[in-house]
């Protein structure tokens, strides 16, 4: 199935000059969504994935069904202050300033084979921080997967030491 047919281009969103790639038509179509989850899972089926991590918030949309597809658990990585128990935190750089993400300290361990998932790979900063957080637990990062990659932003460069898979590249 050609999933690019289910991605809507929205010019000048969220600001003038930006071409936004909207995934909501893909999410609305059951066959396209099912195909996307299967395609995200396929490269990692033989990797012994024990846990899928979704990054807040759209990574939750794809990560949860991806975990079910792979017979794995689902773990959220969230913005600071959103997880109720003890967390580890990783800060990362933005164009203007910094941001941070958190993971429960007891979520993973040396036995864990982790696949990280998000909807979009742009500059790669968030995912690189997530990979670092996961590795600090002693877990093995099997790979990272995205629905869309914006190639011109070179996010892949921040993830050179990780098995990276994307469904669509723009």
C-alpha positions in Angstrom: 0.0 0.0 0.0 1.3 3.5 -0.9 1.0 5.3 2.4 2.0 8.6 0.9 -1.5 8.9 -0.5 -2.7 9.3 3.1 -0.3 12.1 4.1 -1.8 15.6 3.6 0.4 18.6 2.8 -0.6 21.7 4.8 1.2 24.8 3.6 2.1 27.5 6.1 1.5 25.5 9.2 2.4 26.0 12.0 3.9 29.2 10.5 4.4 30.8 7.1 6.9 29.0 4.9 6.5 25.6 6.6 5.0 22.6 4.7 3.4 20.4 7.4 3.0 16.7 6.7 -0.3 15.8 8.3 -0.8 12.1 9.3 -4.5 12.4 10.3 -5.8 11.0 7.0 -3.6 8.0 7.6 -4.9 7.6 11.1 -8.5 7.9 9.9 -8.2 5.1 7.4 -8.2 1.7 9.1 -6.5 -0.2 6.2 -3.8 2.4 5.9 -3.2 2.5 9.7 -3.1 -1.3 9.9 -0.6 -1.4 6.9 1.6 1.3 8.6 1.8 -0.6 11.8 2.7 -3.9 10.0 5.3 -2.1 7.9 6.8 -0.4 11.0 7.1 -3.8 12.7 8.4 -5.9 9.7 12.1 -4.9 9.9 12.2 -5.8 13.6 10.2 -9.0 13.9 13.2 -11.2 14.4 15.0 -8.9 16.8 13.4 -10.2 20.0 11.8 -6.8 20.9 10.6 -6.9 24.5 9.5 -3.3 24.7 8.4 -0.5 22.3 8.9 3.0 23.5 6.7 5.8 22.1 7.8 9.4 22.5 5.1 11.9 23.6 2.8 12.4 22.0 2.3 11.1 18.5 4.8 8.3 19.2 2.1 6.9 21.5 -0.3 6.6 18.6 2.0 4.3 16.6 3.9 2.8 19.5 1.1 1.1 21.3 -0.3 -0.9 18.3 3.3 -1.5 17.2 4.0 -3.1 20.6 0.9 -5.3 20.2 2.0 -6.3 16.7 5.4 -7.3 18.0 4.1 -9.0 21.2 6.0 -6.5 23.3 5.2 -4.1 26.1 4.7 -0.4 25.6 6.6 2.2 27.6 6.0 6.0 27.3 8.7 8.6 27.2 7.2 11.9 28.3 7.8 15.6 28.8 9.1 16.5 32.3 6.7 16.1 35.2 4.2 13.8 33.4 5.3 10.4 34.8 4.2 9.6 38.4 7.2 7.6 39.7 11.0 8.1 39.8 12.4 9.2 36.4 15.6 9.7 34.5 15.8 12.8 32.5 17.7 13.8 29.3 17.9 17.3 28.0 18.5 18.1 24.4 19.0 21.2 22.2 16.4 23.0 20.2 16.9 25.7 17.7 16.4 28.3 20.5 17.0 26.7 23.9 16.6 23.2 25.3 13.9 20.7 26.1 13.8 17.5 28.1 12.2 14.0 28.2 11.8 11.5 31.0 11.6 7.8 31.4 10.6 5.8 34.5 13.8 4.5 36.1 12.3 1.0 36.6 10.9 0.7 33.1 13.9 -1.1 31.5 16.9 -3.1 32.3 19.7 -5.3 30.9 17.1 -7.9 29.7 15.3 -5.3 27.6 15.4 -5.2 23.8 13.9 -1.9 22.9 12.4 -0.4 19.7 11.8 3.3 19.8 9.0 4.8 17.7 7.8 8.3 16.8 5.7 9.7 14.0 8.3 12.1 12.5 12.1 12.3 12.2 13.1 16.0 11.8 16.3 17.2 13.4 16.7 14.0 15.4 17.3 15.7 18.8 14.4 14.1 20.6 15.1 10.6 19.4 18.8 10.9 20.1 18.0 11.9 23.7 15.5 9.0 24.0 18.1 6.5 22.8 20.6 7.9 25.4 18.0 7.6 28.1 17.3 3.9 27.2 20.9 3.0 27.0 21.5 4.5 30.5 19.2 1.7 31.8 21.4 -1.0 30.4 18.8 -1.9 27.8 19.7 -2.8 24.2 18.3 -0.5 21.5 17.2 -2.7 18.7 16.3 0.3 16.5 14.3 3.4 15.9 11.4 3.7 13.5 9.3 6.6 12.1 6.4 7.0 9.8 7.9 10.1 8.1 11.5 11.4 7.7 12.1 15.0 6.6 15.5 14.2 4.9 16.6 17.9 4.4 16.7 18.4 8.2 19.4 15.6 8.5 18.0 14.0 11.7 19.5 10.7 10.6 22.9 12.2 11.3 22.2 12.2 15.0 21.3 8.5 14.9 24.1 7.0 13.0 24.8 4.3 15.6 21.2 3.0 15.6 19.3 0.8 13.2 16.9 3.4 11.7 13.8 2.7 9.6 11.3 5.1 8.1 8.2 4.4 6.0 8.2 7.7 4.0 10.9 10.2 3.2 10.4 13.7 2.1 
